Amino acid sequence: MSTRAIEVPTDAELLQAQADLWRHSLYYLASMGLRCAVELEIPTTIHHLGGVTSLPDLMTALSLPTVKMPFLGRLMRVLVNSGVFASDNNSESGEELFRLTTLSRVLVHGVVADEHHSQKYFVLGVTSPHYTEAALGLADWFKKDTVPPVTSPFEDKYGVPLFDEKTALLDKELDDVVNKGLAAHDNLGIGTILRECSDIFKGVESLTDCCGGDGTTARALVKAYPHLKCTVLDLPKVIEKAPPHDVINYVAGDLFHTVPPSQAVMLKLVLHFWSDEDCVKILA
Ligand SMILES: C[S@@+](CC[C@H](N)C(=O)[O-])C[C@H]1O[C@@H](n2cnc3c(N)ncnc32)[C@H](O)[C@@H]1O
């Protein structure tokens, strides 16, 4: 038992600390609430209801047991608090109404529209039991002494790295969800990049999209810049499933072995995944 004196907070500080303790300890419920909303297809359902709904109408549309109505109300309040949905009151009846926000709009699934890429599988992947259990093991991971390179908590727990050829052997469903989530997430911003960053592609004749996934970015690039010779490098399992294209050159390989030469190499949403040492190798 330590005899070191501990600072006594003021009453106001203690109350704030208690509120913060609740907030931080239960914060995972914001994530799980989002996962629950996606699993129940709440964003898609509100979209089909015209983008706005009352709680009873949402209950009916979701075909949930009536006894769960108060709990759906609580879930919706958590999600409003985290910005997934917005709420206001019907000016005549005063009834609370829930609306889609930009965030929940990107979770609407099964709707085909320009630049709409449902992020359903991104949410299901990153909140999956495999991911959350790896996070629950963080303290044990810290305590474990290993020789470098240090493997991630995910790899340490499951024996395979994230986004690896071997993930399918670990869990076929996880691999499928993660790949769909990755593709949706990677495609989310390409329209914005082309509009906001068009200058960076000016004068470029050939480009390798290194770790370019299924080539969606490359297809958008050659559409915007028809003269551009575009090569996509990614792992064989990704390239095998990439839709064929008459202009884009797909190369299956490993960026640590060979990067097909071009005037420019693009690394979009890539470096964050690797260690500093690996990033130095990639950039070299
Ligand atoms: C986060 S995604 C980025 C996809 C793409 N750049 C985009 O923004 O649309 C990372 C990609 O890196 C690929 N990848 C992972 N390790 C790789 C490696 N060693 N060599 C080539 N590609 C790899 C994955 O298959 C995945 O498609």
The ligand as a MOL file (V3000), in Angstrom:
LIG
                    3D

  0  0  0     0  0            999 V3000
M  V30 BEGIN CTAB
M  V30 COUNTS 27 29 0 0 0
M  V30 BEGIN ATOM
M  V30 1 C -6.1540 0.4580 -47.2510 0
M  V30 2 S -6.0840 -0.3660 -48.7850 0 CHG=1
M  V30 3 C -5.7630 0.9910 -49.9280 0
M  V30 4 C -6.3390 0.7110 -51.2900 0
M  V30 5 C -6.1770 1.8560 -52.3360 0
M  V30 6 N -4.8780 2.4690 -52.2900 0
M  V30 7 C -7.2390 2.9200 -52.2560 0
M  V30 8 O -7.0350 3.9560 -51.5930 0
M  V30 9 O -8.2940 2.7500 -52.8910 0 CHG=-1
M  V30 10 C -4.5090 -1.1460 -48.7160 0
M  V30 11 C -4.2520 -2.0540 -49.8920 0
M  V30 12 O -2.9050 -2.5340 -49.7820 0
M  V30 13 C -2.8700 -3.8490 -50.2910 0
M  V30 14 N -1.6540 -4.4890 -49.8060 0
M  V30 15 C -1.3870 -4.9110 -48.5540 0
M  V30 16 N -0.1400 -5.4140 -48.4940 0
M  V30 17 C 0.3860 -5.3130 -49.7320 0
M  V30 18 C 1.6360 -5.6770 -50.2930 0
M  V30 19 N 2.5780 -6.2350 -49.5510 0
M  V30 20 N 1.8630 -5.4230 -51.6000 0
M  V30 21 C 0.8880 -4.8590 -52.3630 0
M  V30 22 N -0.3270 -4.4920 -51.8860 0
M  V30 23 C -0.5730 -4.7220 -50.5870 0
M  V30 24 C -4.1660 -4.4460 -49.7550 0
M  V30 25 O -4.5450 -5.6120 -50.4620 0
M  V30 26 C -5.1340 -3.2850 -49.9340 0
M  V30 27 O -5.7840 -3.3430 -51.1870 0
M  V30 END ATOM
M  V30 BEGIN BOND
M  V30 1 1 1 2
M  V30 2 1 2 3
M  V30 3 1 2 10
M  V30 4 1 3 4
M  V30 5 1 4 5
M  V30 6 1 5 6
M  V30 7 1 5 7
M  V30 8 2 7 8
M  V30 9 1 7 9
M  V30 10 1 10 11
M  V30 11 1 11 12
M  V30 12 1 11 26
M  V30 13 1 12 13
M  V30 14 1 13 14
M  V30 15 1 13 24
M  V30 16 1 14 15
M  V30 17 1 14 23
M  V30 18 2 15 16
M  V30 19 1 16 17
M  V30 20 1 17 18
M  V30 21 2 17 23
M  V30 22 1 18 19
M  V30 23 2 18 20
M  V30 24 1 20 21
M  V30 25 2 21 22
M  V30 26 1 22 23
M  V30 27 1 24 25
M  V30 28 1 24 26
M  V30 29 1 26 27
M  V30 END BOND
M  V30 END CTAB
M  END
